[in-house]
């Protein structure tokens, strides 16, 4: 039993050291200036919608910065582009297009 625990811990430690540089480079690759950010996965329209959406979820408060101040949209864009496979990217792209079309239809024809 102790050998199994040792192998499990060794595997976890190895995975930690392999994954850590990739995550750090992913976080460092996010630009800090939103105006100069060009998305890798999303279109410009989708990136603007994503920016507004994350600010609704994590708004700026008196004590905490907003999601855009933390570069959350840039991180999401890089994560999807680097980590997800083609099938996952296709699903995200389809879902995002559907969400944008729903938002547009509600904006043009408000329900009162």
Secondary structure, DSSP 8 states (H G I E B T S, - for coil): -HHHHHHHHHHHHHHHHHHHHHHHHHHHTS-S-GGG---SSS-HHHHHHHHHHHHHHS---SSS--TTTTTHHHHHHHHHHHHS-HHHHHHHHHHHHHHHHHHHHHHHS---
